[in-house]
Every structure is written in structure tokens, then in C-alpha cells.
């Protein structure tokens, strides 16, 4: 074969080889393109779903964490409420103990000051809402020497007098009762009169004076006169807060605020016996000025 023929042969062979390589590469690239297209389509479809699931997961996780925190706070609040109730109970108990201690001290001081007097301590055990300012029931009766007519006092002043007794209890008529008359005098001017409870109940007393010009003034102390068979002389009853005069300038009555706080009355002393000539210390009214 000539040299030109051999060269043509080599060219045809090279062209055939190149055609086979190109065909092979084309056949190999087609599936890859299809795979990439499918992969891109799936990514487009799955991506929103994946984002939604991720968002839901975050929200659920946050909600679970919030529920856990709320449960912890509720548990802590229950503990704090329990501690607060316990603290309030202790505070109330301490307040009651201090109040009882103060009342007992005042009664002890009263008994020590009234040398020669026979005093029976008692506690208020019953009060009727319908007669709150009229009567109380105490836990001492005839078995303790308590009898009708005896006066009942505390360190701050006159409470009332015994109205009726049983072996273990007694009913006390308070000086606030309109039926209870207390003979009294103005400690400064010695103007005499009768103290009676006001109606309707105001927690104050009306001082009906005997003299035409008694010369009493707001701020004056009013004490028992000793003219009554029920109350010893010189027991503090209250203080003048208002004086009423007629159009002619003559004093008719005065309003007296009791020295005893009847709303918190809890412990009292019953005067079973007292010396008739006793002059009380000023703190209890003062028979002598």
C-alpha cells in the first residue's frame, strides 16, 4: 500500500476512536443530568417540609420548657404560700400571747396596788352579739365568792357590776348598758352626777349632773363617787369629751368616753371585798386629789 493510503487509514481510525469516546461520554452524562434534576426537584419539595418540621420542633421544645418552668414556679409558690400561712399563724399567736401578757401584768399591778382588797380574776367567756355592749359572761361564780352587785374592774377603769351568778359563771352588766347607773364625780371640780350608757350604743356615756353650774370641762377625769352601793370610791370611769349647755348657760349633761376598751375586753377582776375608806392611787382614778 502506498504511503498516502496508510496515512488515510490512520486518520479514519483516529476519527472512529474519537467518535466512540464522544458517544460514550454522551451516554454517561445523560443519567447524571437526570439524577441531578431529580435531586434538585426533591430538594425543592422537601425543603419547606423540613423547615416546617424544624419550626414545629422548636416551638414544641419551647412549650415543653415553658410548662416545666410554670410547674416549677407553681411548686415554689405553694411552698411560699405554706410558709406565709405558717408565719402569719405564728405572728397571730405571738400577738395574742403579748396581749394576754399585757393584760395579766395590768391585773397583777392592780391587785398589788389595792392592798386590803379581795379581788377574784376572771376571763370573759361569752358575749352575745345582740347585747355586746350590755352584758358579758365570766368564768367565775359563787364557788369563787362572786355574788350579785359586786363591781368588776380592770387596771384601766370600771367595767360594770355582777348581775347574776351560777356556781361557776357570772353575768356582768357593763356600764355601757343604759340600765346601768354609776354614781360619779368630776375629779377636778368634784361635780357629782350619774353616768348611764347612751342609746343607741355609741361606746360613750352620758353624765347627768346634779348641780346647775358644775364647772366641768372637756379632758376632765370622771371617777366613781362612792355614793353607790356597788362601786368603791375613786375608780376611774372615763374622760369628759363634750359638754352640753342650755340656752341660759346652765350645764345639763356631758359626754364621757370610757377608759376601758370594751371591744377587747378579755380578763377582769371582781371586787369581792374592799375597805370602805381606801383612797385609790391616781393611776386608777384617784380618790384624793
PyMOL commands that set and color helices and strands:
alter all, ss='L'
color gray80, all
select helices_A, chain A and resi 3-113+129-131+142-144+262-264+282-284
alter helices_A, ss='H'
color red, helices_A
select strands_A, chain A and resi 118-126+135-138+151-154+157-165+170-174+182-186+192-197+204-209+221-224+236-245+251-258+267-273
alter strands_A, ss='S'
color yellow, strands_A
deselect
rebuild
show_as cartoon
